[in-house]
Amino acid sequence: MDVIPFQHTLPYERQFEDIYVSSCPFCEEEQVLTHMKPRDYKQAKEGVKTILIMPCCRSKITILEADDDYFWADEPLRK
């Protein structure tokens, strides 16, 4: 797989089974609790493409992979 630029990352925090995003890259809502299911999170960690719909504005992020701190997406999420 090609190297994904850092502008394509979205930091997240995991608390138990909940995934929080500090700020939505589309509408800039703060501390967004996502509806990501544990199986989707596991797939993202394994490098399987996973769709994340932001509950605040219904925008879609295609996650290519995830590490312990960031979701790596197919589009720029930072400026």
Biopython code that builds the backbone (N, CA, C, O; Angstrom):
import numpy as np
from Bio.PDB.StructureBuilder import StructureBuilder

atoms = [
    (1, "MET", "N", (0.836, -1.174, 0.000)),
    (1, "MET", "CA", (0.000, 0.000, 0.000)),
    (1, "MET", "C", (0.885, 1.243, 0.000)),
    (1, "MET", "O", (1.931, 1.265, 0.649)),
    (2, "ASP", "N", (0.471, 2.262, -0.718)),
    (2, "ASP", "CA", (1.202, 3.515, -0.761)),
    (2, "ASP", "C", (1.129, 4.209, 0.595)),
    (2, "ASP", "O", (0.242, 3.943, 1.406)),
    (3, "VAL", "N", (2.086, 5.103, 0.814)),
    (3, "VAL", "CA", (2.094, 5.877, 2.053)),
    (3, "VAL", "C", (0.940, 6.881, 2.007)),
    (3, "VAL", "O", (0.747, 7.579, 1.011)),
    (4, "ILE", "N", (0.187, 6.940, 3.091)),
    (4, "ILE", "CA", (-0.954, 7.855, 3.181)),
    (4, "ILE", "C", (-0.460, 9.149, 3.821)),
    (4, "ILE", "O", (0.162, 9.106, 4.883)),
    (5, "PRO", "N", (-0.723, 10.303, 3.197)),
    (5, "PRO", "CA", (-0.275, 11.572, 3.785)),
    (5, "PRO", "C", (-0.938, 11.846, 5.130)),
    (5, "PRO", "O", (-2.064, 11.418, 5.384)),
    (6, "PHE", "N", (-0.210, 12.578, 5.996)),
    (6, "PHE", "CA", (-0.718, 12.865, 7.339)),
    (6, "PHE", "C", (-1.977, 13.733, 7.302)),
    (6, "PHE", "O", (-2.759, 13.706, 8.252)),
    (7, "GLN", "N", (-2.192, 14.491, 6.245)),
    (7, "GLN", "CA", (-3.409, 15.301, 6.116)),
    (7, "GLN", "C", (-4.655, 14.431, 6.001)),
    (7, "GLN", "O", (-5.771, 14.926, 6.152)),
    (8, "HIS", "N", (-4.478, 13.158, 5.739)),
    (8, "HIS", "CA", (-5.587, 12.216, 5.598)),
    (8, "HIS", "C", (-5.907, 11.501, 6.909)),
    (8, "HIS", "O", (-6.598, 10.482, 6.902)),
    (9, "THR", "N", (-5.416, 12.019, 8.026)),
    (9, "THR", "CA", (-5.647, 11.357, 9.314)),
    (9, "THR", "C", (-6.706, 12.070, 10.138)),
    (9, "THR", "O", (-6.946, 13.267, 9.981)),
    (10, "LEU", "N", (-7.322, 11.311, 11.007)),
    (10, "LEU", "CA", (-8.308, 11.844, 11.940)),
    (10, "LEU", "C", (-8.011, 11.237, 13.308)),
    (10, "LEU", "O", (-8.165, 10.029, 13.488)),
    (11, "PRO", "N", (-7.588, 12.054, 14.277)),
    (11, "PRO", "CA", (-7.320, 11.498, 15.611)),
    (11, "PRO", "C", (-8.621, 11.084, 16.295)),
    (11, "PRO", "O", (-9.663, 11.714, 16.120)),
    (12, "TYR", "N", (-8.534, 10.023, 17.066)),
    (12, "TYR", "CA", (-9.704, 9.549, 17.796)),
    (12, "TYR", "C", (-9.272, 9.058, 19.166)),
    (12, "TYR", "O", (-8.088, 8.832, 19.417)),
    (13, "GLU", "N", (-10.247, 8.899, 20.044)),
    (13, "GLU", "CA", (-10.021, 8.320, 21.360)),
    (13, "GLU", "C", (-11.013, 7.195, 21.565)),
    (13, "GLU", "O", (-12.164, 7.268, 21.135)),
    (14, "ARG", "N", (-10.548, 6.166, 22.223)),
    (14, "ARG", "CA", (-11.410, 5.018, 22.507)),
    (14, "ARG", "C", (-11.582, 4.907, 24.012)),
    (14, "ARG", "O", (-10.603, 4.854, 24.757)),
    (15, "GLN", "N", (-12.832, 4.871, 24.454)),
    (15, "GLN", "CA", (-13.142, 4.658, 25.864)),
    (15, "GLN", "C", (-14.096, 3.478, 25.937)),
    (15, "GLN", "O", (-15.260, 3.571, 25.546)),
    (16, "PHE", "N", (-13.587, 2.383, 26.439)),
    (16, "PHE", "CA", (-14.305, 1.104, 26.447)),
    (16, "PHE", "C", (-14.657, 0.750, 25.009)),
    (16, "PHE", "O", (-13.747, 0.541, 24.207)),
    (17, "GLU", "N", (-15.913, 0.674, 24.651)),
    (17, "GLU", "CA", (-16.307, 0.336, 23.278)),
    (17, "GLU", "C", (-16.689, 1.567, 22.461)),
    (17, "GLU", "O", (-17.047, 1.437, 21.290)),
    (18, "ASP", "N", (-16.620, 2.763, 23.058)),
    (18, "ASP", "CA", (-17.017, 3.990, 22.376)),
    (18, "ASP", "C", (-15.821, 4.649, 21.691)),
    (18, "ASP", "O", (-14.717, 4.677, 22.235)),
    (19, "ILE", "N", (-16.056, 5.176, 20.498)),
    (19, "ILE", "CA", (-15.043, 5.888, 19.730)),
    (19, "ILE", "C", (-15.461, 7.352, 19.639)),
    (19, "ILE", "O", (-16.547, 7.668, 19.153)),
    (20, "TYR", "N", (-14.588, 8.242, 20.112)),
    (20, "TYR", "CA", (-14.828, 9.684, 20.069)),
    (20, "TYR", "C", (-13.844, 10.338, 19.109)),
    (20, "TYR", "O", (-12.673, 9.964, 19.048)),
    (21, "VAL", "N", (-14.336, 11.322, 18.359)),
    (21, "VAL", "CA", (-13.492, 12.147, 17.508)),
    (21, "VAL", "C", (-13.489, 13.531, 18.136)),
    (21, "VAL", "O", (-14.549, 14.076, 18.445)),
    (22, "SER", "N", (-12.306, 14.102, 18.327)),
    (22, "SER", "CA", (-12.224, 15.385, 19.033)),
    (22, "SER", "C", (-12.915, 16.512, 18.280)),
    (22, "SER", "O", (-13.484, 17.413, 18.897)),
    (23, "SER", "N", (-12.872, 16.471, 16.946)),
    (23, "SER", "CA", (-13.530, 17.498, 16.144)),
    (23, "SER", "C", (-13.896, 16.917, 14.784)),
    (23, "SER", "O", (-13.075, 16.258, 14.146)),
    (24, "CYS", "N", (-15.114, 17.157, 14.343)),
    (24, "CYS", "CA", (-15.544, 16.680, 13.030)),
    (24, "CYS", "C", (-14.815, 17.479, 11.946)),
    (24, "CYS", "O", (-14.810, 18.708, 12.004)),
    (25, "PRO", "N", (-14.205, 16.824, 10.969)),
    (25, "PRO", "CA", (-13.485, 17.550, 9.922)),
    (25, "PRO", "C", (-14.408, 18.293, 8.955)),
    (25, "PRO", "O", (-13.931, 19.093, 8.150)),
    (26, "PHE", "N", (-15.698, 18.048, 9.016)),
    (26, "PHE", "CA", (-16.633, 18.662, 8.072)),
    (26, "PHE", "C", (-17.406, 19.825, 8.700)),
    (26, "PHE", "O", (-17.433, 20.922, 8.143)),
    (27, "CYS", "N", (-18.029, 19.591, 9.848)),
    (27, "CYS", "CA", (-18.849, 20.639, 10.468)),
    (27, "CYS", "C", (-18.198, 21.251, 11.710)),
    (27, "CYS", "O", (-18.728, 22.199, 12.290)),
    (28, "GLU", "N", (-17.047, 20.704, 12.117)),
    (28, "GLU", "CA", (-16.260, 21.192, 13.257)),
    (28, "GLU", "C", (-16.949, 21.031, 14.612)),
    (28, "GLU", "O", (-16.585, 21.706, 15.574)),
    (29, "GLU", "N", (-17.929, 20.154, 14.692)),
    (29, "GLU", "CA", (-18.554, 19.816, 15.982)),
    (29, "GLU", "C", (-17.476, 19.214, 16.893)),
    (29, "GLU", "O", (-16.628, 18.446, 16.437)),
    (30, "GLU", "N", (-17.517, 19.566, 18.172)),
    (30, "GLU", "CA", (-16.522, 19.109, 19.146)),
    (30, "GLU", "C", (-16.979, 17.827, 19.844)),
    (30, "GLU", "O", (-18.174, 17.618, 20.051)),
    (31, "GLN", "N", (-16.024, 16.975, 20.203)),
    (31, "GLN", "CA", (-16.251, 15.740, 20.960)),
    (31, "GLN", "C", (-17.435, 14.934, 20.434)),
    (31, "GLN", "O", (-18.466, 14.806, 21.095)),
    (32, "VAL", "N", (-17.263, 14.400, 19.237)),
    (32, "VAL", "CA", (-18.319, 13.643, 18.568)),
    (32, "VAL", "C", (-18.213, 12.165, 18.946)),
    (32, "VAL", "O", (-17.175, 11.535, 18.744)),
    (33, "LEU", "N", (-19.286, 11.629, 19.490)),
    (33, "LEU", "CA", (-19.375, 10.197, 19.761)),
    (33, "LEU", "C", (-19.850, 9.527, 18.487)),
    (33, "LEU", "O", (-20.966, 9.770, 18.028)),
    (34, "THR", "N", (-19.001, 8.681, 17.913)),
    (34, "THR", "CA", (-19.378, 8.008, 16.667)),
    (34, "THR", "C", (-20.254, 6.797, 16.971)),
    (34, "THR", "O", (-20.368, 6.370, 18.120)),
    (35, "HIS", "N", (-20.855, 6.262, 15.947)),
    (35, "HIS", "CA", (-21.676, 5.056, 16.079)),
    (35, "HIS", "C", (-20.912, 3.829, 15.577)),
    (35, "HIS", "O", (-21.516, 2.837, 15.169)),
    (36, "MET", "N", (-19.582, 3.906, 15.613)),
    (36, "MET", "CA", (-18.757, 2.802, 15.119)),
    (36, "MET", "C", (-18.913, 1.590, 16.025)),
    (36, "MET", "O", (-18.746, 1.682, 17.242)),
    (37, "LYS", "N", (-19.229, 0.472, 15.427)),
    (37, "LYS", "CA", (-19.415, -0.777, 16.161)),
    (37, "LYS", "C", (-18.051, -1.443, 16.396)),
    (37, "LYS", "O", (-17.118, -1.218, 15.626)),
    (38, "PRO", "N", (-17.929, -2.254, 17.442)),
    (38, "PRO", "CA", (-16.657, -2.922, 17.722)),
    (38, "PRO", "C", (-16.127, -3.741, 16.546)),
    (38, "PRO", "O", (-14.916, -3.780, 16.330)),
    (39, "ARG", "N", (-17.000, -4.392, 15.785)),
    (39, "ARG", "CA", (-16.528, -5.189, 14.641)),
    (39, "ARG", "C", (-15.972, -4.288, 13.539)),
    (39, "ARG", "O", (-15.008, -4.658, 12.869)),
    (40, "ASP", "N", (-16.576, -3.096, 13.341)),
    (40, "ASP", "CA", (-16.067, -2.149, 12.344)),
    (40, "ASP", "C", (-14.707, -1.609, 12.771)),
    (40, "ASP", "O", (-13.805, -1.453, 11.947)),
    (41, "TYR", "N", (-14.567, -1.326, 14.061)),
    (41, "TYR", "CA", (-13.285, -0.855, 14.588)),
    (41, "TYR", "C", (-12.204, -1.921, 14.371)),
    (41, "TYR", "O", (-11.090, -1.608, 13.952)),
    (42, "LYS", "N", (-12.541, -3.163, 14.658)),
    (42, "LYS", "CA", (-11.592, -4.268, 14.483)),
    (42, "LYS", "C", (-11.181, -4.391, 13.017)),
    (42, "LYS", "O", (-10.003, -4.589, 12.722)),
    (43, "GLN", "N", (-12.144, -4.275, 12.092)),
    (43, "GLN", "CA", (-11.827, -4.341, 10.670)),
    (43, "GLN", "C", (-10.900, -3.205, 10.254)),
    (43, "GLN", "O", (-9.954, -3.423, 9.497)),
    (44, "ALA", "N", (-11.165, -1.988, 10.744)),
    (44, "ALA", "CA", (-10.308, -0.847, 10.418)),
    (44, "ALA", "C", (-8.887, -1.086, 10.921)),
    (44, "ALA", "O", (-7.921, -0.767, 10.228)),
    (45, "LYS", "N", (-8.756, -1.646, 12.120)),
    (45, "LYS", "CA", (-7.429, -1.948, 12.670)),
    (45, "LYS", "C", (-6.710, -3.009, 11.846)),
    (45, "LYS", "O", (-5.480, -3.040, 11.811)),
    (46, "GLU", "N", (-7.473, -3.883, 11.178)),
    (46, "GLU", "CA", (-6.894, -4.931, 10.336)),
    (46, "GLU", "C", (-6.599, -4.443, 8.917)),
    (46, "GLU", "O", (-6.075, -5.202, 8.101)),
    (47, "GLY", "N", (-6.933, -3.181, 8.614)),
    (47, "GLY", "CA", (-6.654, -2.623, 7.299)),
    (47, "GLY", "C", (-7.758, -2.832, 6.280)),
    (47, "GLY", "O", (-7.527, -2.675, 5.081)),
    (48, "VAL", "N", (-8.946, -3.179, 6.730)),
    (48, "VAL", "CA", (-10.094, -3.357, 5.843)),
    (48, "VAL", "C", (-10.801, -2.008, 5.707)),
    (48, "VAL", "O", (-11.051, -1.339, 6.709)),
    (49, "LYS", "N", (-11.126, -1.605, 4.474)),
    (49, "LYS", "CA", (-11.843, -0.347, 4.274)),
    (49, "LYS", "C", (-13.132, -0.347, 5.071)),
    (49, "LYS", "O", (-13.909, -1.300, 5.027)),
    (50, "THR", "N", (-13.347, 0.746, 5.806)),
    (50, "THR", "CA", (-14.510, 0.864, 6.678)),
    (50, "THR", "C", (-15.119, 2.248, 6.490)),
    (50, "THR", "O", (-14.402, 3.247, 6.454)),
    (51, "ILE", "N", (-16.421, 2.304, 6.371)),
    (51, "ILE", "CA", (-17.127, 3.580, 6.225)),
    (51, "ILE", "C", (-17.551, 4.074, 7.604)),
    (51, "ILE", "O", (-18.119, 3.325, 8.398)),
    (52, "LEU", "N", (-17.268, 5.339, 7.875)),
    (52, "LEU", "CA", (-17.700, 5.973, 9.112)),
    (52, "LEU", "C", (-18.573, 7.165, 8.743)),
    (52, "LEU", "O", (-18.118, 8.106, 8.094)),
    (53, "ILE", "N", (-19.831, 7.113, 9.165)),
    (53, "ILE", "CA", (-20.758, 8.228, 8.960)),
    (53, "ILE", "C", (-20.727, 9.072, 10.227)),
    (53, "ILE", "O", (-21.025, 8.582, 11.317)),
    (54, "MET", "N", (-20.365, 10.335, 10.078)),
    (54, "MET", "CA", (-20.318, 11.232, 11.225)),
    (54, "MET", "C", (-21.750, 11.559, 11.650)),
    (54, "MET", "O", (-22.519, 12.068, 10.835)),
    (55, "PRO", "N", (-22.131, 11.284, 12.895)),
    (55, "PRO", "CA", (-23.519, 11.493, 13.322)),
    (55, "PRO", "C", (-23.918, 12.965, 13.389)),
    (55, "PRO", "O", (-25.108, 13.277, 13.356)),
    (56, "CYS", "N", (-22.966, 13.860, 13.480)),
    (56, "CYS", "CA", (-23.268, 15.288, 13.627)),
    (56, "CYS", "C", (-23.733, 15.921, 12.315)),
    (56, "CYS", "O", (-24.590, 16.804, 12.334)),
    (57, "CYS", "N", (-23.189, 15.489, 11.184)),
    (57, "CYS", "CA", (-23.528, 16.140, 9.922)),
    (57, "CYS", "C", (-23.785, 15.155, 8.779)),
    (57, "CYS", "O", (-24.040, 15.562, 7.646)),
    (58, "ARG", "N", (-23.717, 13.866, 9.083)),
    (58, "ARG", "CA", (-23.981, 12.791, 8.111)),
    (58, "ARG", "C", (-22.950, 12.717, 6.980)),
    (58, "ARG", "O", (-23.227, 12.130, 5.934)),
    (59, "SER", "N", (-21.780, 13.299, 7.175)),
    (59, "SER", "CA", (-20.707, 13.193, 6.185)),
    (59, "SER", "C", (-20.038, 11.832, 6.316)),
    (59, "SER", "O", (-20.029, 11.227, 7.389)),
    (60, "LYS", "N", (-19.479, 11.363, 5.210)),
    (60, "LYS", "CA", (-18.917, 10.013, 5.165)),
    (60, "LYS", "C", (-17.396, 10.071, 5.085)),
    (60, "LYS", "O", (-16.829, 10.854, 4.323)),
    (61, "ILE", "N", (-16.750, 9.233, 5.881)),
    (61, "ILE", "CA", (-15.294, 9.068, 5.842)),
    (61, "ILE", "C", (-15.018, 7.611, 5.498)),
    (61, "ILE", "O", (-15.563, 6.703, 6.125)),
    (62, "THR", "N", (-14.170, 7.393, 4.499)),
    (62, "THR", "CA", (-13.734, 6.039, 4.170)),
    (62, "THR", "C", (-12.399, 5.815, 4.851)),
    (62, "THR", "O", (-11.389, 6.401, 4.462)),
    (63, "ILE", "N", (-12.393, 4.971, 5.863)),
    (63, "ILE", "CA", (-11.188, 4.666, 6.624)),
    (63, "ILE", "C", (-10.454, 3.528, 5.914)),
    (63, "ILE", "O", (-11.011, 2.451, 5.699)),
    (64, "LEU", "N", (-9.200, 3.787, 5.555)),
    (64, "LEU", "CA", (-8.392, 2.762, 4.901)),
    (64, "LEU", "C", (-7.714, 1.854, 5.913)),
    (64, "LEU", "O", (-7.556, 0.656, 5.680)),
    (65, "GLU", "N", (-7.315, 2.433, 7.039)),
    (65, "GLU", "CA", (-6.733, 1.658, 8.130)),
    (65, "GLU", "C", (-6.756, 2.505, 9.393)),
    (65, "GLU", "O", (-7.029, 3.704, 9.344)),
    (66, "ALA", "N", (-6.469, 1.876, 10.514)),
    (66, "ALA", "CA", (-6.463, 2.573, 11.798)),
    (66, "ALA", "C", (-5.282, 2.077, 12.618)),
    (66, "ALA", "O", (-4.907, 0.906, 12.562)),
    (67, "ASP", "N", (-4.708, 3.004, 13.382)),
    (67, "ASP", "CA", (-3.726, 2.604, 14.385)),
    (67, "ASP", "C", (-4.307, 2.971, 15.750)),
    (67, "ASP", "O", (-5.512, 3.201, 15.858)),
    (68, "ASP", "N", (-3.498, 3.030, 16.771)),
    (68, "ASP", "CA", (-4.028, 3.290, 18.110)),
    (68, "ASP", "C", (-4.441, 4.738, 18.339)),
    (68, "ASP", "O", (-5.117, 5.039, 19.323)),
    (69, "ASP", "N", (-4.041, 5.644, 17.438)),
    (69, "ASP", "CA", (-4.324, 7.067, 17.620)),
    (69, "ASP", "C", (-5.087, 7.724, 16.478)),
    (69, "ASP", "O", (-5.785, 8.715, 16.693)),
    (70, "TYR", "N", (-4.964, 7.188, 15.269)),
    (70, "TYR", "CA", (-5.510, 7.855, 14.086)),
    (70, "TYR", "C", (-6.277, 6.898, 13.182)),
    (70, "TYR", "O", (-5.949, 5.717, 13.065)),
    (71, "PHE", "N", (-7.315, 7.450, 12.543)),
    (71, "PHE", "CA", (-7.924, 6.805, 11.386)),
    (71, "PHE", "C", (-7.227, 7.391, 10.163)),
    (71, "PHE", "O", (-7.027, 8.603, 10.085)),
    (72, "TRP", "N", (-6.861, 6.551, 9.220)),
    (72, "TRP", "CA", (-6.208, 6.972, 7.989)),
    (72, "TRP", "C", (-7.237, 6.847, 6.873)),
    (72, "TRP", "O", (-7.728, 5.753, 6.599)),
    (73, "ALA", "N", (-7.562, 7.962, 6.232)),
    (73, "ALA", "CA", (-8.656, 8.021, 5.268)),
    (73, "ALA", "C", (-8.149, 8.172, 3.837)),
    (73, "ALA", "O", (-6.956, 8.358, 3.598)),
    (74, "ASP", "N", (-9.086, 8.087, 2.892)),
    (74, "ASP", "CA", (-8.750, 8.207, 1.474)),
    (74, "ASP", "C", (-8.843, 9.636, 0.969)),
    (74, "ASP", "O", (-8.665, 9.877, -0.225)),
    (75, "GLU", "N", (-9.120, 10.597, 1.858)),
    (75, "GLU", "CA", (-9.239, 12.001, 1.477)),
    (75, "GLU", "C", (-8.636, 12.876, 2.567)),
    (75, "GLU", "O", (-8.536, 12.443, 3.715)),
    (76, "PRO", "N", (-8.236, 14.091, 2.234)),
    (76, "PRO", "CA", (-7.689, 14.983, 3.268)),
    (76, "PRO", "C", (-8.761, 15.368, 4.295)),
    (76, "PRO", "O", (-9.870, 15.765, 3.937)),
    (77, "LEU", "N", (-8.409, 15.242, 5.555)),
    (77, "LEU", "CA", (-9.315, 15.588, 6.651)),
    (77, "LEU", "C", (-8.776, 16.731, 7.495)),
    (77, "LEU", "O", (-9.442, 17.206, 8.416)),
    (78, "ARG", "N", (-7.553, 17.172, 7.170)),
    (78, "ARG", "CA", (-6.916, 18.293, 7.868)),
    (78, "ARG", "C", (-6.457, 19.312, 6.864)),
    (78, "ARG", "O", (-6.256, 19.016, 5.686)),
    (79, "LYS", "N", (-6.292, 20.535, 7.361)),
    (79, "LYS", "CA", (-5.811, 21.609, 6.482)),
    (79, "LYS", "C", (-4.335, 21.794, 6.615)),
    (79, "LYS", "O", (-3.757, 22.654, 5.950)),
]
sb = StructureBuilder()
sb.init_structure("model")
sb.init_model(0)
sb.init_chain("A")
sb.init_seg("    ")
for serial, (resi, resn, name, xyz) in enumerate(atoms, 1):
    if name == "N":
        sb.init_residue(resn, " ", resi, " ")
    sb.init_atom(name, np.array(xyz, "f"), 0.0, 1.0, " ", f" {name:<3s}", serial, name[0])
structure = sb.get_structure()
